[in-house]
Amino acid sequence: MRVVVGLTGGIAAYKAPELVRTLVRAGHEVRCAATGHALQFVGRAALETVSGHRLYDDLFASGGTEHISLRDWADWLVVAPATANIIGKLASGVADDALSTLLLAMPPERVLMAPAMNSHMWQHPAVRRNVARLKEWGVQTVGPDEGALACGTSGIGRMA
């Protein structure tokens, strides 16, 4: 299977290289797409090393059509972590960076999101509405889990 792992700017992004490594060890071909904020948490070199492919983070680096070629290449787009921001962008049809543009190009039934955020954010009516909308369209979700959060509290919001 061919998988694009999409990373967003949440603290759980530090888990992404291990997710990519696990998928590669299981025999999947993996490429990574990241937002600029994701790269504040995990480095380009780590993602390119574990995936064996160049990172997609610049919408215009390859003439502005890489989101279409990645869409055609991938069987799945796994967004981990999926922040409230990226969930809201997809639910609203906003495409203003490499990952959100790829998300809008992908058929919803080939997208899996692993939400990760503070409990207060996860429980906000706007986030709940956006997640429900995405599920109606066929987007799959996993988590979030309950446990210790980066802010020092405990509750629902950990990336599954």
URWOJO-V974943 format. One record per run of one state. SS is the DSSP state (2 for helix, 1 for strand, 0 for the rest). FROM is the first residue (numbers start at 1). TO is the last residue. If there is no record, write none. Layout:
ss,from,to
SS,FROM,TO
SS,FROM,TO
This chain:
ss,from,to
0,1,1
1,2,7
0,8,10
2,11,25
0,26,28
1,29,34
0,35,37
2,38,40
0,41,43
2,44,51
0,52,55
1,56,56
0,57,65
2,66,73
0,74,75
1,76,82
0,83,83
2,84,92
0,93,97
2,98,105
0,106,107
2,108,110
1,111,115
0,116,118
2,119,122
0,123,124
2,125,137
0,138,139
1,140,141
0,142,144
1,145,148
0,149,153
1,154,158
0,159,160
